Amino acid sequence: MPIDKEGIKNIIPHRDPFLLIDEIIEMEPGKTITGVKFVNADEYYFKGHFPQEPVMPGVLIIEALAQTGAVAILSLPEHKGKIAYFGGIKNARFRQKVVPGDVLTLKVELGRLRSSAGTGQASAFVDGKVVCECEILFAMS
């Protein structure tokens, strides 16, 4: 069931350099999803985000979580062909930094889904430790 980067591009409209997930390793469409981001030293944002001690920006971790959730929502037959937009973020917390070489595991458990909106509880992990968690709100069109 894994979905590679090319398969992800068939579901969501994001493209490099702003496609922030590399693969989906597990998914129950409309319910839960687990994605992966391999954090490489040559990522464009490391050139300016603490070049002497590179750290992945927290907003990009949240964006990666949102993209992962969007894959789960847009994989549902009733949402195919739609675009999922960020509707909001609640209770975002960053627990530790993400650096080059880390493998970011992105998990989203979707909550209420309607025809034009949805929610998800999202968590990002490195080596099994929570690095970020938040609630994501989606708007669809």
C-alpha positions in Angstrom: 0.0 0.0 0.0 2.9 2.4 0.2 2.6 5.5 -2.0 5.7 7.0 -3.4 6.4 10.7 -4.2 5.0 10.3 -7.8 1.8 8.7 -6.4 1.5 11.6 -3.9 1.7 14.1 -6.8 -1.4 12.3 -8.3 -3.4 13.1 -5.2 -2.3 16.6 -4.0 -1.2 19.5 -6.2 2.1 20.3 -4.4 5.4 20.1 -6.3 9.1 20.5 -5.4 10.4 22.4 -3.7 7.2 22.6 -1.7 6.1 18.9 -1.7 7.2 18.1 1.9 6.4 14.4 2.1 8.4 11.6 0.5 6.1 8.6 0.9 2.9 7.4 2.5 3.6 4.1 4.4 0.1 3.5 5.9 -3.4 4.8 5.2 -7.0 4.2 6.0 -8.5 6.9 3.7 -10.6 9.3 5.6 -9.4 8.0 9.0 -5.7 7.7 9.6 -2.5 8.2 7.6 1.3 7.9 8.2 3.8 9.6 5.9 7.5 10.0 5.9 9.8 13.0 5.2 13.5 12.3 4.8 15.2 15.5 6.1 18.3 16.0 3.9 21.1 18.5 4.5 20.6 19.9 0.9 17.1 21.1 1.6 16.7 24.7 0.4 15.6 26.1 3.7 18.7 25.0 5.6 20.8 27.6 3.6 19.1 30.4 5.6 17.7 28.8 8.7 20.6 28.7 11.1 23.2 27.6 8.5 25.8 26.9 11.2 23.3 24.7 13.0 20.5 23.8 10.6 17.0 23.3 12.0 13.9 22.5 10.0 11.5 25.4 10.4 8.5 24.4 12.6 6.0 25.9 10.1 7.4 23.4 7.5 6.8 20.5 9.8 3.2 21.6 10.2 2.9 22.0 6.4 4.2 18.4 6.0 1.6 17.2 8.5 -1.1 19.1 6.6 0.0 17.7 3.3 -0.1 14.2 4.8 -3.7 14.8 6.1 -4.6 16.2 2.7 -3.6 12.9 1.0 -5.9 11.0 3.4 -8.8 13.3 2.7 -8.3 13.6 -1.1 -8.0 9.8 -1.4 -11.7 9.5 -0.6 -13.8 9.0 -3.7 -16.1 12.0 -2.8 -13.1 14.3 -2.5 -11.1 13.2 -5.6 -10.2 16.2 -7.7 -10.6 18.7 -4.9 -8.0 20.8 -3.3 -7.5 20.8 0.5 -6.4 24.2 1.9 -5.1 25.0 5.3 -8.1 26.3 7.3 -6.3 26.8 10.6 -3.9 25.4 13.2 -4.8 24.9 16.9 -2.6 24.1 19.9 0.7 23.7 18.0 3.6 22.5 20.2 7.2 21.9 19.2 8.9 19.4 21.5 12.4 19.1 19.9 14.3 20.3 16.8 14.5 18.4 13.5 17.8 18.4 11.8 19.4 17.1 8.6 19.6 13.3 8.7 16.3 12.9 10.7 13.5 10.8 9.4 10.3 12.6 10.1 7.3 10.3 10.6 4.0 12.2 10.1 0.8 10.8 11.6 -2.7 12.3 11.1 -5.9 11.0 12.6 -8.8 12.7 10.8 -11.8 13.9 12.8 -15.0 15.4 11.4 -15.1 15.5 7.6 -17.8 17.4 5.8 -18.1 18.2 2.1 -16.1 21.4 2.4 -14.1 21.1 5.7 -12.4 18.7 8.0 -10.1 18.4 11.1 -7.2 16.3 12.0 -5.0 15.5 15.1 -1.5 15.6 13.8 1.9 14.5 15.3 5.4 14.3 13.9 8.0 12.0 15.3 11.7 11.4 15.0 13.0 8.1 16.4 9.7 7.5 18.1 9.8 10.8 20.0 7.2 13.5 19.4 8.7 16.6 17.8 5.5 18.5 16.9 1.8 18.1 17.6 -1.2 20.2 16.6 -4.8 20.2 15.4 -5.2 21.0 11.7 -8.3 22.4 10.1 -8.9 21.8 6.4 -11.1 23.7 3.9 -11.8 22.0 0.5 -12.9 23.2 -2.9 
